[in-house]
Amino acid sequence: MRVLVIGGDGYCGWATALYLSNKGHDVAILDNLVRRLWDMELQSETLTPIAPIQTRLQRWKDLTGKDIELFIGDVNNYPFLEQSMLQFKPDAVVHFGEQRSAPFSMIDREHAVMTQSNNVLGNLNLLYVLRDHFPECHLIKLGTMGEYGTPNIDIEEGYITIKHNGREDTLPFPKSPGSFYHLSKVHDTHNIHFACKIWGLRATDLNQGIVYGVLTEETGMDELLINRLDYDGVFGTALNRFCIQAAVGHPLTVYGKGSQTRALLDIRDTVRCIEIACENPADAGEFRVFNQFTEMFSINELAMMVKKAGNTLGLDVEIKNLDNPRVEAEEHYFNAKNTKLIDLGLEPHLLSDSLLDSVLNTAIKYKHRVNKKQILPTVSWRRD
């Protein structure tokens, strides 16, 4: 299969591109490399050293003999996007090419506007290229579990059947996003759903939980292929932040009460889910939704797991609660369904089995690169 990975220089995209290439697919990466510029803007770096994209791809070719084509440019540049896709002729497009940080989108007006214009308009450009040139191509779009928010009912996979005033219908599950970033993903969902309905496109929306882990089989082949590990207050996840804090002797910073529950999955499961979606495409006119996660934990549970794992390595790990910079329900019901990918063959990796190898040992190995000024939150959801 010919698979175009948009955003292939990023965390999920890089691991996916190598994985699919290793599985024998013809893979191309399309990326504007802006994620690297945002690191410079925020004066932060991924914990792991990331080589230039051309160097990474050359190393991959040297090791495997497999060539991954590279298109450098922006999905918001329609002529570039159209020409690149006409040149590559994909059977499937995996779309990771969006600004993916909630705190980044909440910094100020400029960052909120940039997030929504980049994400929503870039996705809309892609839909038009598919309509005009590749109507049979399967769009695999990265959504987020954050689109749902924290409703007081079970979260179904994309749709919910409702009975009202004696009538029944199956409708998109209600959305209650918690940032301008998550709102952009909701807009994407509605636009893709609409495009499938009116143009007969085929699309799979993967509402992904929080991803953890650095190593896949492919990114572990050579240090030049290593993946990102973001820990700063803008792009870093809670689990990444806790592991880095444990490695350098900083208290684990739990926001608020720590009762917030989130869905998580291993990066190895992310790439497998993409493969499953590629191998089992949606039908023409179908917009299907998979909830892409394997486990659910509260922030307190994550902190305790890191503390326990750190103690086994001789680390003295403390936990400290901070005022929550976000506006969110800290105590809430959260029960999400995630059966569709498992029914299609996903065999999950569990955090309890992989925490040390997936994040904590990497944090210890590269702790000399930690910038402690980047550990604490710098963005608030509230008005000044």
MOPE-V72835 format. One record per residue. N is the residue number from 1. RES is the residue in three letters. PHI is phi in whole degrees, -180 to 180 (none if undefined). PSI is psi in degrees with one decimal (999 if undefined). Layout:
n=N res=RES phi=PHI psi=PSI
n=N res=RES phi=PHI psi=PSI
This chain:
n=1 res=MET phi=none psi=145.1
n=2 res=ARG phi=-97 psi=116.2
n=3 res=VAL phi=-122 psi=121.9
n=4 res=LEU phi=-95 psi=122.8
n=5 res=VAL phi=-105 psi=103.8
n=6 res=ILE phi=-82 psi=128.6
n=7 res=GLY phi=84 psi=29.9
n=8 res=GLY phi=-75 psi=-4.3
n=9 res=ASP phi=-92 psi=-4.1
n=10 res=GLY phi=-90 psi=-174.7
n=11 res=TYR phi=-62 psi=-60.1
n=12 res=CYS phi=-72 psi=-38.1
n=13 res=GLY phi=-65 psi=-40.4
n=14 res=TRP phi=-64 psi=-48.7
n=15 res=ALA phi=-61 psi=-38.3
n=16 res=THR phi=-68 psi=-44.5
n=17 res=ALA phi=-60 psi=-45.5
n=18 res=LEU phi=-66 psi=-41.9
n=19 res=TYR phi=-61 psi=-48.2
n=20 res=LEU phi=-67 psi=-37.5
n=21 res=SER phi=-62 psi=-43.1
n=22 res=ASN phi=-65 psi=-27.0
n=23 res=LYS phi=-82 psi=-0.8
n=24 res=GLY phi=102 psi=1.8
n=25 res=HIS phi=-79 psi=153.2
n=26 res=ASP phi=-83 psi=117.1
n=27 res=VAL phi=-119 psi=140.6
n=28 res=ALA phi=-129 psi=148.5
n=29 res=ILE phi=-111 psi=133.1
n=30 res=LEU phi=-121 psi=122.7
n=31 res=ASP phi=-159 psi=143.0
n=32 res=ASN phi=-95 psi=1.5
n=33 res=LEU phi=64 psi=19.5
n=34 res=VAL phi=-70 psi=-23.0
n=35 res=ARG phi=-58 psi=-35.6
n=36 res=ARG phi=-68 psi=-35.2
n=37 res=LEU phi=-68 psi=-35.8
n=38 res=TRP phi=-66 psi=-35.0
n=39 res=ASP phi=-58 psi=-43.5
n=40 res=MET phi=-66 psi=-41.5
n=41 res=GLU phi=-61 psi=-43.2
n=42 res=LEU phi=-85 psi=-3.4
n=43 res=GLN phi=55 psi=44.0
n=44 res=SER phi=-135 psi=158.6
n=45 res=GLU phi=-134 psi=150.3
n=46 res=THR phi=-58 psi=148.1
n=47 res=LEU phi=-62 psi=-36.1
n=48 res=THR phi=-89 psi=144.8
n=49 res=PRO phi=-76 psi=121.6
n=50 res=ILE phi=-107 psi=120.1
n=51 res=ALA phi=-77 psi=163.8
n=52 res=PRO phi=-56 psi=149.1
n=53 res=ILE phi=-59 psi=-38.2
n=54 res=GLN phi=-65 psi=-38.3
n=55 res=THR phi=-66 psi=-41.1
n=56 res=ARG phi=-63 psi=-45.4
n=57 res=LEU phi=-69 psi=-35.5
n=58 res=GLN phi=-66 psi=-39.2
n=59 res=ARG phi=-64 psi=-39.2
n=60 res=TRP phi=-61 psi=-43.1
n=61 res=LYS phi=-66 psi=-40.8
n=62 res=ASP phi=-62 psi=-38.9
n=63 res=LEU phi=-78 psi=-36.4
n=64 res=THR phi=-116 psi=-17.6
n=65 res=GLY phi=78 psi=5.9
n=66 res=LYS phi=-101 psi=133.1
n=67 res=ASP phi=-102 psi=125.6
n=68 res=ILE phi=-107 psi=118.6
n=69 res=GLU phi=-72 psi=149.2
n=70 res=LEU phi=-127 psi=128.0
n=71 res=PHE phi=-119 psi=115.7
n=72 res=ILE phi=-100 psi=115.1
n=73 res=GLY phi=171 psi=-176.8
n=74 res=ASP phi=-113 psi=136.0
n=75 res=VAL phi=-67 psi=-17.5
n=76 res=ASN phi=-79 psi=-8.4
n=77 res=ASN phi=-94 psi=93.9
n=78 res=TYR phi=-60 psi=-45.6
n=79 res=PRO phi=-59 psi=-39.2
n=80 res=PHE phi=-65 psi=-46.7
n=81 res=LEU phi=-61 psi=-45.8
n=82 res=GLU phi=-62 psi=-47.6
n=83 res=GLN phi=-65 psi=-39.9
n=84 res=SER phi=-63 psi=-43.0
n=85 res=MET phi=-72 psi=-35.1
n=86 res=LEU phi=-65 psi=-34.0
n=87 res=GLN phi=-72 psi=-41.4
n=88 res=PHE phi=-85 psi=-33.2
n=89 res=LYS phi=58 psi=68.3
n=90 res=PRO phi=-75 psi=148.5
n=91 res=ASP phi=-88 psi=-27.8
n=92 res=ALA phi=-143 psi=146.1
n=93 res=VAL phi=-121 psi=122.9
n=94 res=VAL phi=-101 psi=115.4
n=95 res=HIS phi=-104 psi=97.2
n=96 res=PHE phi=-105 psi=1.7
n=97 res=GLY phi=-81 psi=58.9
n=98 res=GLU phi=-135 psi=155.6
n=99 res=GLN phi=-67 psi=123.2
n=100 res=ARG phi=-117 psi=15.1
n=101 res=SER phi=-109 psi=124.5
n=102 res=ALA phi=-64 psi=-49.2
n=103 res=PRO phi=-59 psi=-38.7
n=104 res=PHE phi=-58 psi=-41.7
n=105 res=SER phi=-72 psi=-14.0
n=106 res=MET phi=-106 psi=7.3
n=107 res=ILE phi=-62 psi=-50.1
n=108 res=ASP phi=-168 psi=-176.1
n=109 res=ARG phi=-59 psi=-44.8
n=110 res=GLU phi=-60 psi=-42.6
n=111 res=HIS phi=-73 psi=-32.1
n=112 res=ALA phi=-67 psi=-45.4
n=113 res=VAL phi=-65 psi=-43.7
n=114 res=MET phi=-61 psi=-42.4
n=115 res=THR phi=-60 psi=-48.2
n=116 res=GLN phi=-72 psi=-40.6
n=117 res=SER phi=-67 psi=-43.3
n=118 res=ASN phi=-62 psi=-49.0
n=119 res=ASN phi=-73 psi=-51.7
n=120 res=VAL phi=-72 psi=-46.4
n=121 res=LEU phi=-73 psi=-37.1
n=122 res=GLY phi=-62 psi=-43.0
n=123 res=ASN phi=-64 psi=-38.5
n=124 res=LEU phi=-67 psi=-39.1
n=125 res=ASN phi=-58 psi=-43.9
n=126 res=LEU phi=-62 psi=-41.5
n=127 res=LEU phi=-61 psi=-37.8
n=128 res=TYR phi=-72 psi=-36.1
n=129 res=VAL phi=-63 psi=-42.5
n=130 res=LEU phi=-63 psi=-44.0
n=131 res=ARG phi=-61 psi=-45.1
n=132 res=ASP phi=-82 psi=-26.9
n=133 res=HIS phi=-128 psi=-28.3
n=134 res=PHE phi=-136 psi=58.7
n=135 res=PRO phi=-65 psi=-19.7
n=136 res=GLU phi=-91 psi=-8.8
n=137 res=CYS phi=-66 psi=142.1
n=138 res=HIS phi=-94 psi=118.8
n=139 res=LEU phi=-89 psi=122.0
n=140 res=ILE phi=-112 psi=106.5
n=141 res=LYS phi=-108 psi=131.4
n=142 res=LEU phi=-80 psi=111.4
n=143 res=GLY phi=-97 psi=-155.5
n=144 res=THR phi=-154 psi=144.1
n=145 res=MET phi=-62 psi=-20.1
n=146 res=GLY phi=-66 psi=-14.3
n=147 res=GLU phi=-62 psi=-33.3
n=148 res=TYR phi=-77 psi=-28.3
n=149 res=GLY phi=73 psi=-144.5
n=150 res=THR phi=-129 psi=69.6
n=151 res=PRO phi=-69 psi=157.3
n=152 res=ASN phi=-87 psi=25.5
n=153 res=ILE phi=-135 psi=165.5
n=154 res=ASP phi=-62 psi=140.8
n=155 res=ILE phi=-91 psi=115.0
n=156 res=GLU phi=-83 psi=177.9
n=157 res=GLU phi=-92 psi=83.8
n=158 res=GLY phi=89 psi=-37.8
n=159 res=TYR phi=-131 psi=157.9
n=160 res=ILE phi=-143 psi=138.4
n=161 res=THR phi=-91 psi=125.5
n=162 res=ILE phi=-121 psi=134.7
n=163 res=LYS phi=-107 psi=127.6
n=164 res=HIS phi=-148 psi=124.5
n=165 res=ASN phi=52 psi=41.6
n=166 res=GLY phi=82 psi=2.5
n=167 res=ARG phi=-120 psi=160.1
n=168 res=GLU phi=-134 psi=141.3
n=169 res=ASP phi=-152 psi=154.0
n=170 res=THR phi=-104 psi=121.0
n=171 res=LEU phi=-128 psi=159.7
n=172 res=PRO phi=-56 psi=139.0
n=173 res=PHE phi=-63 psi=137.7
n=174 res=PRO phi=-58 psi=142.8
n=175 res=LYS phi=-107 psi=141.1
n=176 res=SER phi=-146 psi=67.2
n=177 res=PRO phi=-69 psi=159.0
n=178 res=GLY phi=-113 psi=12.1
n=179 res=SER phi=-162 psi=167.4
n=180 res=PHE phi=-65 psi=-29.1
n=181 res=TYR phi=-63 psi=-51.8
n=182 res=HIS phi=-63 psi=-33.4
n=183 res=LEU phi=-63 psi=-38.4
n=184 res=SER phi=-62 psi=-35.7
n=185 res=LYS phi=-68 psi=-34.9
n=186 res=VAL phi=-65 psi=-42.9
n=187 res=HIS phi=-59 psi=-43.1
n=188 res=ASP phi=-57 psi=-46.8
n=189 res=THR phi=-57 psi=-47.7
n=190 res=HIS phi=-65 psi=-40.0
n=191 res=ASN phi=-66 psi=-41.2
n=192 res=ILE phi=-68 psi=-43.4
n=193 res=HIS phi=-57 psi=-45.1
n=194 res=PHE phi=-64 psi=-42.8
n=195 res=ALA phi=-65 psi=-39.7
n=196 res=CYS phi=-63 psi=-39.0
n=197 res=LYS phi=-69 psi=-42.2
n=198 res=ILE phi=-95 psi=-24.4
n=199 res=TRP phi=-111 psi=-8.3
n=200 res=GLY phi=76 psi=20.4
n=201 res=LEU phi=-69 psi=164.7
n=202 res=ARG phi=-120 psi=131.2
n=203 res=ALA phi=-150 psi=145.9
n=204 res=THR phi=-121 psi=122.0
n=205 res=ASP phi=-100 psi=118.0
n=206 res=LEU phi=-100 psi=100.5
n=207 res=ASN phi=-79 psi=95.6
n=208 res=GLN phi=-90 psi=142.5
n=209 res=GLY phi=-81 psi=-168.5
n=210 res=ILE phi=-72 psi=127.8
n=211 res=VAL phi=-98 psi=138.2
n=212 res=TYR phi=-129 psi=162.9
n=213 res=GLY phi=108 psi=150.7
n=214 res=VAL phi=-112 psi=-41.8
n=215 res=LEU phi=-97 psi=128.9
n=216 res=THR phi=-113 psi=175.4
n=217 res=GLU phi=-55 psi=-38.4
n=218 res=GLU phi=-80 psi=-45.7
n=219 res=THR phi=-71 psi=-14.9
n=220 res=GLY phi=-89 psi=-1.3
n=221 res=MET phi=-68 psi=-32.2
n=222 res=ASP phi=-160 psi=147.3
n=223 res=GLU phi=-64 psi=-26.3
n=224 res=LEU phi=-67 psi=-16.8
n=225 res=LEU phi=-100 psi=0.7
n=226 res=ILE phi=-61 psi=150.7
n=227 res=ASN phi=-93 psi=171.4
n=228 res=ARG phi=-70 psi=155.4
n=229 res=LEU phi=-141 psi=93.4
n=230 res=ASP phi=-88 psi=134.3
n=231 res=TYR phi=-132 psi=-4.0
n=232 res=ASP phi=-70 psi=171.6
n=233 res=GLY phi=-72 psi=-9.6
n=234 res=VAL phi=-102 psi=-51.4
n=235 res=PHE phi=-104 psi=-12.7
n=236 res=GLY phi=-79 psi=141.8
n=237 res=THR phi=-85 psi=164.8
n=238 res=ALA phi=-59 psi=-44.2
n=239 res=LEU phi=-65 psi=-44.3
n=240 res=ASN phi=-59 psi=-44.9
n=241 res=ARG phi=-62 psi=-43.4
n=242 res=PHE phi=-62 psi=-42.0
n=243 res=CYS phi=-67 psi=-40.2
n=244 res=ILE phi=-67 psi=-41.7
n=245 res=GLN phi=-62 psi=-41.7
n=246 res=ALA phi=-63 psi=-38.7
n=247 res=ALA phi=-67 psi=-33.8
n=248 res=VAL phi=-103 psi=4.5
n=249 res=GLY phi=81 psi=22.6
n=250 res=HIS phi=-97 psi=140.0
n=251 res=PRO phi=-57 psi=142.7
n=252 res=LEU phi=-70 psi=126.1
n=253 res=THR phi=-96 psi=100.4
n=254 res=VAL phi=-90 psi=124.5
n=255 res=TYR phi=-78 psi=124.6
n=256 res=GLY phi=65 psi=-140.5
n=257 res=LYS phi=-77 psi=-18.7
n=258 res=GLY phi=79 psi=10.5
n=259 res=SER phi=-87 psi=-4.2
n=260 res=GLN phi=-61 psi=130.6
n=261 res=THR phi=-104 psi=136.0
n=262 res=ARG phi=-135 psi=156.8
n=263 res=ALA phi=-94 psi=140.3
n=264 res=LEU phi=-135 psi=160.9
n=265 res=LEU phi=-158 psi=155.7
n=266 res=ASP phi=-76 psi=145.1
n=267 res=ILE phi=-58 psi=-30.1
n=268 res=ARG phi=-66 psi=-30.2
n=269 res=ASP phi=-78 psi=-31.9
n=270 res=THR phi=-58 psi=-51.2
n=271 res=VAL phi=-67 psi=-33.7
n=272 res=ARG phi=-67 psi=-39.4
n=273 res=CYS phi=-62 psi=-40.2
n=274 res=ILE phi=-62 psi=-43.5
n=275 res=GLU phi=-61 psi=-44.0
n=276 res=ILE phi=-60 psi=-43.4
n=277 res=ALA phi=-64 psi=-40.0
n=278 res=CYS phi=-62 psi=-43.3
n=279 res=GLU phi=-76 psi=-17.1
n=280 res=ASN phi=-129 psi=70.4
n=281 res=PRO phi=-67 psi=155.3
n=282 res=ALA phi=-67 psi=157.5
n=283 res=ASP phi=-76 psi=162.1
n=284 res=ALA phi=-59 psi=130.9
n=285 res=GLY phi=82 psi=-0.5
n=286 res=GLU phi=-97 psi=131.1
n=287 res=PHE phi=-115 psi=103.3
n=288 res=ARG phi=-109 psi=156.0
n=289 res=VAL phi=-128 psi=127.7
n=290 res=PHE phi=-114 psi=132.1
n=291 res=ASN phi=-83 psi=111.4
n=292 res=GLN phi=-99 psi=86.0
n=293 res=PHE phi=-157 psi=167.7
n=294 res=THR phi=-123 psi=-26.7
n=295 res=GLU phi=-145 psi=162.4
n=296 res=MET phi=-127 psi=134.6
n=297 res=PHE phi=-140 psi=151.3
n=298 res=SER phi=-80 psi=162.1
n=299 res=ILE phi=-63 psi=-36.3
n=300 res=ASN phi=-63 psi=-40.5
n=301 res=GLU phi=-65 psi=-40.0
n=302 res=LEU phi=-62 psi=-44.1
n=303 res=ALA phi=-62 psi=-42.0
n=304 res=MET phi=-67 psi=-35.6
n=305 res=MET phi=-65 psi=-41.6
n=306 res=VAL phi=-67 psi=-40.2
n=307 res=LYS phi=-61 psi=-45.8
n=308 res=LYS phi=-64 psi=-44.8
n=309 res=ALA phi=-65 psi=-39.3
n=310 res=GLY phi=-64 psi=-38.9
n=311 res=ASN phi=-63 psi=-34.4
n=312 res=THR phi=-67 psi=-20.9
n=313 res=LEU phi=-98 psi=6.0
n=314 res=GLY phi=84 psi=14.7
n=315 res=LEU phi=-88 psi=143.4
n=316 res=ASP phi=-95 psi=97.5
n=317 res=VAL phi=-105 psi=125.8
n=318 res=GLU phi=-114 psi=157.8
n=319 res=ILE phi=-121 psi=133.7
n=320 res=LYS phi=-133 psi=132.4
n=321 res=ASN phi=-89 psi=134.1
n=322 res=LEU phi=-113 psi=157.5
n=323 res=ASP phi=-58 psi=135.2
n=324 res=ASN phi=-75 psi=119.2
n=325 res=PRO phi=-75 psi=-12.5
n=326 res=ARG phi=-96 psi=157.8
n=327 res=VAL phi=-102 psi=103.8
n=328 res=GLU phi=-156 psi=157.2
n=329 res=ALA phi=-73 psi=123.0
n=330 res=GLU phi=-92 psi=-23.0
n=331 res=GLU phi=-124 psi=117.5
n=332 res=HIS phi=-159 psi=162.3
n=333 res=TYR phi=-81 psi=140.6
n=334 res=PHE phi=-154 psi=108.0
n=335 res=ASN phi=-143 psi=105.9
n=336 res=ALA phi=-111 psi=143.5
n=337 res=LYS phi=-84 psi=145.6
n=338 res=ASN phi=-152 psi=49.2
n=339 res=THR phi=-94 psi=-22.9
n=340 res=LYS phi=-65 psi=-45.0
n=341 res=LEU phi=-69 psi=-37.3
n=342 res=ILE phi=-64 psi=-40.1
n=343 res=ASP phi=-62 psi=-27.8
n=344 res=LEU phi=-89 psi=0.7
n=345 res=GLY phi=121 psi=2.3
n=346 res=LEU phi=-68 psi=128.7
n=347 res=GLU phi=-113 psi=100.2
n=348 res=PRO phi=-67 psi=146.0
n=349 res=HIS phi=-87 psi=140.8
n=350 res=LEU phi=-103 psi=142.2
n=351 res=LEU phi=-61 psi=-38.0
n=352 res=SER phi=-62 psi=-26.7
n=353 res=ASP phi=-90 psi=-17.6
n=354 res=SER phi=-128 psi=3.5
n=355 res=LEU phi=-58 psi=-46.3
n=356 res=LEU phi=-62 psi=-50.9
n=357 res=ASP phi=-71 psi=-36.5
n=358 res=SER phi=-75 psi=-37.3
n=359 res=VAL phi=-135 psi=-50.0
n=360 res=LEU phi=-65 psi=-43.4
n=361 res=ASN phi=-66 psi=-34.1
n=362 res=THR phi=-66 psi=-39.9
n=363 res=ALA phi=-62 psi=-41.2
n=364 res=ILE phi=-68 psi=-40.9
n=365 res=LYS phi=-61 psi=-39.2
n=366 res=TYR phi=-109 psi=19.5
n=367 res=LYS phi=-62 psi=-20.5
n=368 res=HIS phi=-66 psi=-14.5
n=369 res=ARG phi=-95 psi=0.4
n=370 res=VAL phi=-72 psi=131.6
n=371 res=ASN phi=-102 psi=103.1
n=372 res=LYS phi=-64 psi=-19.8
n=373 res=LYS phi=-69 psi=-15.5
n=374 res=GLN phi=-97 psi=0.0
n=375 res=ILE phi=-76 psi=-39.6
n=376 res=LEU phi=-84 psi=155.3
n=377 res=PRO phi=-66 psi=143.0
n=378 res=THR phi=-122 psi=-5.4
n=379 res=VAL phi=-121 psi=132.2
n=380 res=SER phi=-115 psi=141.2
n=381 res=TRP phi=-75 psi=-19.5
n=382 res=ARG phi=-86 psi=155.8
n=383 res=ARG phi=-68 psi=141.7
n=384 res=ASP phi=-69 psi=999
